[in-house]
Amino acid sequence: MHKKLKLWDAVMLVMGSMIGSGIFIVSADIMRNLGSGLWLIIVWVITGIMTIAAAISYGELSALFPKAGGQYTYLKEIFGKKMGFLYGWGLFTVIQTGTIAAVAVAFGKYTAYLIPALNDAAPLFQSGEFKITWIQIVAILVIMVLTYINTRGVESGKLLQNVFTGSKILALLGLIAAGFFIVNVSHLSENFSFGWDAFNNMRKDALGNLTNYGWERIGGMTLLGGIAAAMVGSVFSSVAWESVTFVSGEIENPKKNVVKSMIYGTSAVMVLYIAVNVVYLNALDRDTVAFAANDRVAVAASQNIFGSAGTIIIALLVMISTFGCNNGLILAGARVFQTMAKDGMFFRSAAKNNTNEVPGNALWMQGIWASLLCLSGQYGNLLDMISFVIVLFYMITVFGVIYLRIKQPELPRPYRTWLYPLTPVVYLIIGTGFCILLLIYKQQYTWPGFIMVLLGLPVYYLINRKASSAK
């Protein structure tokens, strides 16, 4: 593959793939679970420590295996083809494509803010609860346009990524500055006055809608369960940084630049995320954060900061953010499926590059499946269910650093994990706690995603059976 991506491009890919729509929404759910400004920030800090620790650990593997395919390649090389396939299966069926679908629909929903007719129009098709809306059509158009642009060559995708990621970083910095200097009434001290006390307010009315019935003080195991539930949103808002490893084969000096891009990119994004949440706490009181309409905390904060123009400002910011995020996800994901195809683990035609020297077939396969997920309307549920599995695969990969140090200490390591073994151990401890608490308190986030990945096992054995018969 041609090395067309420099360090700056790789950093933009990391940041652009991470920052989607989550940071503008999930803080409402975190506040409802924990009811304190301090705990809201703690959840984001814990998530930041996890994310950066994982990125630092992945750096060692990216230097050992500087090939396209990234995490798929690491898992395959360390634990064998079966583990690599299960990750790739999960990536194609829901992790990458489901995220692409969800981010595209978020783009469509915020487009409807600016064009209300999209919201008001009758569904194009409806049968029972299944329906196809104009917002879904907008989402599919975005996926198709970005897929087409990326089939025109890596330079096209790179330019789009840099422009949109740069734009949303500047816009977020502007929102952060305005959130501190333009707000008429600061709620910061009020939101932090609860200190270490935590509160829950997740009750629903007779129709199943979340309603503000008042806050209940929580502690002990209930608090731990609340932290785990709250972290589902923050963790999912902080994933996809590993997408840069998928395109290692196209990055200049990948043994150094992949790890640098992951560390620089994840650190910068987590600082931005924490700063944005401080702005929410400064601009809004606790109830407004927790019960913002449709969980759109950023809209409520922006209205408080900029007045009636706030909705338009945030709608534009989210559209820029989700468009750039999806470009990064689309650009990177197809490289994994191409690598799997070369290993005989995916559709054979996905292995080919097109005349623009990019995996055109893999890009279109990814785009078509993501579009079908948009039409299904189930991407949101799928992503909730898969959050547990995403962290599980992160943990297996981070454990791979320790495993290789023990099994193959003689391997030449151009980069060694900072503060080893502390860094991977910290991630594994936090990740294990997160997964165990979800298994105990929020099982709807765990076993469905796990089963979805295990469904890949019969597919794996079928593929290998065919391969054996062909020999």
SERO-215926 format. One record per residue: residue in one letter; x, y, z of N, C-alpha, C, O in turn. Coordinates in steps of 0.05 Angstrom, whole numbers, plus 5000, padded with zeros to 4 digits. Layout:
SERO-215926
aXYZXYZXYZXYZ;...
END
This chain:
SERO-215926
m501749765000500050005000501750255000503950255011;h500750464988502250714986501950875012499750885024;k504150985022504251125048503451415043505151595039;k500851475043499751735036498851895061498052125058;l498851765084497851905109500251975127501751795135;k500452225133502552325151501552315180499252245185;l503352385199502552385228500152565232498252485246;w500052805221497852985225495252865215493152885228;d495352735192492952595181491952385200489552345204;a493852235211493152015230491852125255489952005265;v492952345266491752465290488952565284487152525300;m488552685260485852785252483952545249481552575256;l484952315240483252085238482351985265480051915269;v484251975284483551895312481452075324479451985333;m482052335323480152535335477552535321475352545334;g477652535294475152545279473352305283470952325283;s474652065285473051825289471851805317469751685321;m473151935337472151925364469852125368467752055380;i470152365358468152575363465852555343466152625320;g463652445353461252415336458952575348459152825351;s456852435356454452575368454352525398452852665412;g455852325408455552245436456052465456454452495475;i458052625452458852835472456653035475456553185495;f454853065455452753255455450153145469448253295473;i450152885476447752755485448052605511446452635529;v450152445514450252235535450452345563449952195582;s451252595567451552705594448952715609448952715633;a446652735594444052735607443652465622442752465645;d444152245609443851985621445751945644444951835665;i448152045642450152025663449052175688449252075710;m448052415683446952575706444552445719444352445743;r442852315703440452185715441351945732440051885752;n443551815724444551585739445951665765445751515785;l447251905765449051965788448352235801449152275824;g446952415788445752655800447652845813446852985832;s450152855805452053045817454053135796455052975780;g454753385796456653495778459353365781460753305761;l460153315806462753185811462852905799464852825786;w460652755803460652475792460552475761461652295748;l459252675750459152705720462052725710462752595691;i463652905722466352945713468052695719469752625703;i467552565742469152325750468752105729470651965721;v466252075720465751865699467351915674468451735662;w467452175666469052245642472052215647473452135628;v472952275671475752235677476551945677478551865665;i474851775689475351485689475451385660477251225652;t473551475644473451395616475951485601477051345584;g476851725608479351835595481751675603483451615585;i481951595628484251425637484251165622486251065613;m481851035620481550785606482450815577484050655566;t481451025564481951065535484851105529486050985511;i486151285545488951345540490751105547492751055533;a490050965569491650725576491450515554493450385548;a489150485543488850285521490450375496491850215484;a490350635490491850735467494850705470496250625451;i495850755494498650725500499450425497501550365486;s497750245507498249955505498149865476499849705468;y496249955461495949885433498449965417499149845397;g499850175427502150275413504250065409505550045388;e504649905429506649685427505949485405507649395390;l503349425404502449235383502549355355503149215336;s501949615353502049745327504949755316505349745292;a506849775334509649775326510649495319512249455301;l509549295332510249015327509048915300510248765285;f506549005295505048915271504049155256501649215256;p505849305242505049545228503749485201504749575180;k501549345202500149255178497349355178496249435199;a496149365154493249425152491649225168492448985169;g489449305179487749115194487749165223485849095237;g489949295233490049385261489249175281490448965283;q487149235297486349065319485748775310486348585324;y484548745287484048475276486748325273486948095280;t488648465262491348345258492648275284493748055287;y492448455304493648395330492448145343493947975352;l489848135343488447905355489147645341489447435353;k489247655314489847425298492647325303493147085307;e494547515304497347445307497947335336499547155339;i496547445356497147365383495547115392496646935403;f492947115385491146905396490046715375488546535381;g490746755349489946575328487646685311486446885317;k487146545289485246635269482346655279480846835272;k481646465298478846465308478246725323476146845318;m480046815340479647065355479547305337477847485340;g481347305317481347525298478847535282477747745278;f477747295274475247295259472947395275471247545265;l472747305300470447385317470447685320468347815320;y472847805323472948105325471948225298470348405298;g473048115276472248225249469348185244468048365232;w468247955252465347905249463748115264461848235253;g464448155289463048365305463348635293461448795294;l465748695282466248955271464449005247463249215244;f464148805229462548835205459548835211458048995201;t458648645229455848615233454648845248452348925243;v456148965267454949175283456849395294456149625294;i459349315302460949515316461549755297460949985304;q462749705274463449915255461050015240460550255238;t459549825228457249905212455050015228453650205219;g454549905252452450015270453150295279451450475281;t455750345284456550615291456250805268455251035271;i456950715244456550885220453650955217452951185211;a451850755220448950805218447950995238446551185232;a448750955264447851135285448751425281447251605285;v451251455273452351725269450951855245450452095246;a450451695224449051815201446251895208445252105198;v444851735224442051815232442152065250440352235248;a444252085267444552325283444852575265443752785270;f446352545243446652755223443952825212443253065209;g442352615205439652665194437852805214436252985206;k437952735239436152855259436853155263435053315266;y439453215263440153495267439753655241439353905242;t439753525218439053655193436053735195435253945184;a434453565207431653625210431053865228428953985226;y433053945245432754195260432754425241431154615245;l434454415221434654635202432554625180431754825169;i431554375175429454345154427154195168427053945165;p425454325182423354195197421554015181420253835192;a421354065155419653905138420453605138418853435134;l423053555144423953285146422753135170422152895168;n422253285191420953175215417953145211416852945220;d416753335197413853345195412753155174410453085174;a414553085154413552925132412652645141413852525160;a410652545128409652275134411852065126413352125107;p411951835139413851635131413451555102411251545092;l415651495089415551395061414251125060412951055040;f414650965081413450695082413050625111414750695128;q410850495118410450405145408750155145406750125132;s409749965161408249715165408649635195410749545203;g406449675210406649635239408549845251408350085246;e410549745266412549925278414849995260416350175264;f415149835238417349885219416550105201414350105189;k418350305198417850525180420450635168422550605180;i420150755145422450885132421751175130419751255118;t423451345142422951625144425051775127426951665117;w424452035123426352205107429052235122431052265109;i428952225149431452245164433252005158435652025155;q431951765156433551525149434651545120436851465115;i433051665102434051705075436451895074438351845060;v436252105090438552295091441052145102443252185091;a440651975122442851825134444151645113446551635111;i442451505097443551325077444951485055447051395045;l443951715047445251885027448051965037449951965022;v448252045063450852115074452751885072455151925065;i451851645080453651405079454551355050456851295045;m452651375031453351315003455251524992457151454978;v454751784998456551994988459351964999461351974984;l459551915026462251885038463651625028466051625024;t462051415024463251175013464351224985466551144978;y462751364968463751434941466251604942468151544927;i466251804959468651974960471151814968473251854957;n470751624986473051464995473951254974476251164974;t472051184955472951004933474651154913475951034896;r474651424914476151584895479151604903480651724888;g479851484925482651484933483051584962481351734972;v485151504974485651575002486151885005485551995026;e487052014984487552304986484852444990484752645005;s482752354976480152484978479052455007478152655019;g479252215017478252165045479952315065478852425085;k482552335061484352475079483652775080483452895101;l483252895057482653185056480053245070479853425086;l477953085065475353115078475653085108474553245123;q477152885117477552835145478853075159477953165180;n481053175147482453395159480753645161480853785181;v479253705140477653955140475453935161475054125176;f473953715162471753685180472553655209471353765227;t474753505213475753475241476753735251476153815274;g478353875235479354145243477054335249477154485268;s474854325233472654505237471154445263470454625278;k470754185269469254125294470954175319469954245340;i473654145317475354205340475254505346474954585369;l475354665325475154965328472455035340472255205357;a470354905329467654975339467354895368466055045384;l468354665376468254575404469854775422468954835444;l472154855413473655055429472155315432472255435453;g470755395410469055635412466755605432466155785447;l465455365432463355305451464355315479463055415497;i466755195483467955185510468555475520467855545543;a469755635503470355915510467756075517467656215537;a465756045499463256185503461856085529460656245543;g462155825535460855715558461955825585460655795605;f464255935584465456045608465156355610464956465632;f465056485587465256775587462656915580462357155585;i460656775568458256905559455856835577453856985577;v456056615591453756525608453056745629454856845643;n450456815630449657015649449656925678450557065696;v448656675683448556565710450056305710449356115695;s452056285727453656035729452355845749451655925771;h452155595741451055385759453255195769452654985780;l455755275764457955095769458155025799458254785806;s458155225816458455165845456055015855456254845873;e453655075845451154925852451354635845450754455861;n452354575820452554305811454754145826454553895828;f456854285835458954145850458454145880459954025895;s456254275889455754295917454854025929455053985953;f454053835912453253575922455653405930455353205943;g458053495921460453355928460453065920459752995897;w461252885939461452605933458752455935458552225929;d456652605944454052475946452952425917453352585899;a451752195914450652125888447652075890446652005911;f446252135868443352115868442451985842443751995822;n440051855843438951725820436251835814434651885832;n435651865788432951955780432351835753432151975733;m431951565753431551425727428651315725428151145708;r426851415742424151305742422551395718422951615707;k420651225709418951285686416051315694415151205714;d414551465678411751495683410151265671411351075661;a407551275672405851055663406250995633405750765624;l407151195618407551155589410351055583411051015560;g412051025603414750935599416751165594419051115586;n415851415597417651645592419051715618417951705640;l421651795615423151885639421952145649421552335633;t421352155674420052385686421452465712422452295727;n421652725716423052825740421352795765419752975770;y421552575779420052525804421652605828420652565851;g424052705825425752775848428152585850428152365839;w430152675865432652535866432852355892432052445913;e433852105888434251925911437151895915438651815897;r438051935940440851905946441651605944440151435954;i443851545932444751265929447651235939449151435941;g448450995945451150935955451650645953449950495944;g453950555962454650275962454550145934455450265915;m453449905932453349755907451549895887451949875863;t449450035897447650185879449250395864448750445840;l451050525878452750735866454550605845454950715823;l455750375851457550245832455950165806456950195784;g453550065810451850005787451150245771451050235746;g450650475785450150725771452550825755452150925733;i454950785766457350865752457650705726458250815705;a457250435729457550265705455450335684456150355660;a452950385692450850465673451550735660451150765636;a452550915676453251185666455451165646455551315626;m457350975650459750965633459150835606460750855588;v456750715603456050605576456150825555457250785534;g455051055562454951285544457751405540458551455517;s459151455561461851585559463851405545465451495529;v463651145550465550955537464950945507466750955491;f462350935500461750915472462351185457462951175433;s462251405471463051655459466051675455467051855441;s467551495467470451515467471851285452474251245454;v470251125437471450905422472050995393471551235387;a472950815377473650855349476350985344477251015321;w477851055366480551155363482350945350484351015337;e481650685354483350475343483050455312484450305300;s481150615301480850605272483450675257483850575235;v485150835270487650905257489350665252490950655233;t489150455270490750215266489850055241491449905230;f487350095233486349955210487750045184488049885165;v488750295184490050395160493150415163494450575150;s494250255181497150265186498750235161500850355158;g497750075142499250025117499450265100501050265081;e497950485105497950725089499050965104498851195094;i500250925127501351135144504351145142505650935144;e505551375137508451405137509651315164508551385185;n511751155163513151065187511150965208511051085230;p509650765202507550675220508450585247507050605267;k510950485249511950395275512150615295512050565319;k512350865286512451095305509851255303508851345324;n508851305279506651495276503951395285502251545293;v503551125284500951025293500651065323498551155333;v502750995338502551025368502351315375500851385393;k503951485362503751775368500951885363499952035379;s499851805340497151905334495051815354493351975361;m495251565364493351465383493651615410491651695422;i496051655419496451795445495752085443494252185460;y496752225422496052515419493052555415491852725428;g491852385398489052425391487152365414485352525420;t487552135428485852065450486152265473484152345486;s488552355479488952545501487552805495486252915512;a487852905470486553165463483553145464482253325474;v482352925455479452895455478452875483476352995489;m479752725501478752695528478852965543477153025559;v480953125537481053395549478653565539477353705555;l478153545513475853695502473253605515471553765522;y472853335517470453225529469953325557467753405564;i472053325574471753415601471053705602469453795618;a472453865585471954155584469054215576467754385587;v467954065556465254105547463254035569461254175572;n463853835585462053765607462153975629460054025642;v464454095633464554315653462854545643461554685659;v462754595616461054805605458154735610456554915618;y457354485606454554405612453854475641451754585647;l455654405660455154455688455254755695453954835714;n456654905679456655195683454155335673453155525685;a453155235650450955365637448255275646446255415644;l448055025658445454905664445354805693447454725704;d442954805705442754675731442454375728442154275706;r442454235750442453935749440053825734440353645717;d437653925740435253815727435253865697434353695682;t436254095688436254155660438253975645437753895623;v440553915658442453725646441153445644441253325623;a439953355665438853085666436453045648436052835637;f434753255646432253225631432053415607429853515600;a434353465594434353615569432653475549432653225548;a431153615533429353495513430853305495432853385483;n429953055494431252855477434152815484435752725468;d434852875509437652845519439553035505442052995508;r438653235491440453415476441453635495440653865494;v443353555512444553735532445853975518445654205527;a447253915497448754125483446854345472447454575472;v444454255463442554445453441654635475441454875472;a440954505498440054665521442254865530441655095536;a444754775532446954945540447355165520447755395527;s447255105494447655305473445455515473446055745468;q443055425478440755625480441255815503440656055500;n442255705525442855875548445156075543445156295553;i447055985526449456145521448856355498449456585501;f447656255476447356425452444456515447443956665428;g442556435464439856515460438456345439439156115436;s436656465424435056315404436756205382435956005369;a439056315377440856215356442255965364443555835348;g442155895390443655665400442955405387444755245381;t440355355381439555105368440855075341441854865334;i440855295326442055285299445055235301446155075285;i446355365320449255335323449955045330451854935317;i448554925348449154645356448354455333449854265328;a446154515319445354335297447654335276448354115266;l448754565270450954585250453454435261454754295246;l453954475286456354355298456154045298458053905291;v453753945305453353655305453453545276454553325272;m452353695257452453605229455353585219456153395206;i456953785226459853785219461253545233462753405221;s460553515259461853305275461253035265463052865261;t458652975260457852705251458752645223459452415216;f458752845205459652805178462652735178463452535164;g464252875193467152815194467652555208469452405200;c466152495229466452245244465952005225467451815225;n463752025210463051805192465151765170465651535161;n466251985161468351955140470651795151471651615137;g471451845175473751695187473051405191474651225186;l470551345200469751075205469550915179470350685177;i468551045158468250915132471050875119471550655109;l472751075120475451045109476950815122478150655108;a476850795148478450595163477250315163478750125158;g474650295167473450025170473849845147474349605151;a473749945123473949775099476649645098476849425086;r478749765109481449645108481549375124483049195117;v479949365146479849115161478548895145479648675144;f476348955132474948755116476548665092476448435084;q478148845081479948775059482148575070482748375057;t483248635093485248465105484148185111485447985107;m481648185122480347925128479947765102480347525102;a479147905080478747765055481347645045481347425034;k483547785048486147675040486847425056488347255047;d485847415081486347175098484346955094484346745107;g482447005074480346805069478146805089476746605092;m477847035104475847055125473547245118471947305136;f473347325093471247515085470747465055472147315043;f468747605044468147575015470747624999472047825003;r471347444981473847454966474247714951476447814949;s472047814940472248054923473048304939474048494928;a472748294966473448524983476448554985477448764994;a477948354976480948364978482148554957484448644961;k480648614936481748764913481749064918479949174930;n483949194909483949484907482749564880482949424861;n481449794879480449904854482650054839484950054848;t481850184818483950334803485050574818487150684810;n483650664839484650884856486350784879486950934898;e486950524879488750394899487550394927488950424947;v484850374929483450344954481550104952480850024930;p480749984975478949744974476149824967474349824985;g475549874942472949964933470649774940468649854951;n471049514935468949314941468349304971466049294979;a470449304987470049295016468549545026466949525043;l469249775014467850025021464850005015463250085032;w464149904992461349884984459849675001457549725008;m461149455007459849255024459249375052457049335062;q461149515063460849645089458549845087456849865105;g458550005066456550215063453750105060451850215071;i453449895044450849775040449749655066447349695072;w451449515081450449395106449749605126447749585141;a451349815128450750045146448150175139446550255156;s447550195113445050315103442650145111440550245118;l442949875109440849695117440249715147438049705156;l442449755163442049805192440550065197438950075215;c441050265180439550515182436550465178434850565193;l435950305158433150245152431850075174429450105179;s433449905186432349725207431349875231429449795245;g432650115237431950265261432950145286432350245308;q434549925284435449785308438349845316439349725335;y439650025301442450075306442950175335444950105347;g441050335345441350445373441450215393443150215411;n439450035390439349795408441849625405442949525425;l442749585380445049425375447549545388449249405399;l447849805387450149935398450149915429452249875441;d447849945441447649915470448549635478449949595497;m447649435462448249155468451249095463452248915476;i452449235445455249165437457349305454459649235452;s456549515469458549665485460249485503462649515505;f458849285515460249095532462348945516464648905526;v461648855492463448695475465748865465468048765463;i465249115460467449295451469649305472471949275467;v468749355497470649365519472049095523474449085529;l470548885520471648615523473948565502476048465509;f473448645477475548615457477948805463480248725458;y477449045473479549215481481249075502483749075501;m479948955522481348825544483048585534485348555542;i481948435516483448205505485848305490488048185492;t485548525475487848635460489948745478492348705474;v489148895499491049005518492448775533494848795538;f490948565540492148335553494248205535496248095544;g493848235508495748125489498548245491500448115485;v498648495501501248625506502848465527505148405524;i501448405549502648255571503347975563505447875568;y501447845548501847575539504247545521505847365525;l504647735503506947725485509547775499511647655493;r509447955519511948005535512847755549515247705551;i510947585558511647335572512447115553514446985557;k510747085531511246865513513546915493515046735487;q513847165484515847225464517447475472517247685459;p518847465494520347705504522547795485523448025486;e523447615467525647675449524747835424526447935409;l522147865420521148015397522248305397522248435418;p523248405374524148685373521748875376519848865360;r521849045395519649235401520549515397521849635414;p519949635373520749905367519550105387520750315393;y517250045398515950205419515150025441513949815437;r515750105466514849955489512850115505513250355509;t510749985514508650115529509750275553511250175569;w508950535555509850705577508850575603506650475605;l510650585623509950495650508950205651507250135668;y509950045633509149755633510249635659512449695667;p508649455673506049355666503749515677501349435674;l504349745690502249895703500049985684497649955690;t500850085660498850195641496849985632494450035635;p497649755622495649555614494049445638491749385635;v495449415661494049315685491849505694489649415701;v492349765693490349965700487849935682485649935691;y488449905656486149875637484549625644482149625645;l486049405648484749145653483049155679480949035680;i484049285699482549305725479949465721477849385729;i480249705708477849875704475849735686473449725691;g476949615664475149475645473749235657471449195652;t475249085674473948855687471748945706469648825707;g472349155721470249265739467849355724465549295733;f468249495702466049585685464349355675461849355677;c465649145664464248915653462748755675460448675670;i464048715698462748565719460248705729458148585734;l460448975733458249125743455949125723453549115731;l456549135697454449125677453148845677450648825674;l454748635681453648365682451648335706449648195704;i452248475728450548455752448148635750445848545756;y448548885741446449085744445049165718442649245718;k446349135695445249225669445649005648447049035629;q444248775653444848545635443848595607444748455588;q442048785603441148835576443348955558443248955534;y445549045571447849155556449948935551451948995538;t449548695561451748495560451148255543452248225521;w449448075552449147815538448147835509449047675493;p446348025502445548035473447948085454448147955433;g449748275462452048325445453948095444455148025424;f454247965467456047725469455047505451456547375437;i452347455452451147255434451547325405452047155388;m451247585399451547675371454347605360454647525337;v456347645377459147575369459447275367460747185348;l458347125386458646835386457346705361458046485353;l455346845350454046745325456046725302455646595282;g458346865306460446855286461946585286463246515266;l461646425308463146175309462245975287464045865274;p459645925283458945745262459845845234460445685217;v459746105231460746225205463646165202464546095180;y465246195223468146145222468645855215470245795197;y467245665228467645385222466845315193468045145180;l464645445184463745395156465845495136466445355117;i467045725141469045835124471545655123472545595102;n472345565147474745395148474245115136475944985124;r471745025138471044765126471244785096472244605083;k470245005085470345045056473245065047473944965026;a474845215063477645245056479144985056480844935038;s478444805075479744545077478944365053480544225042;s476344385045475344225023476544304997476944144979;a477244564994478344674970481244584965482244594943;k482644504987485444434984485844154971488144064968;
END
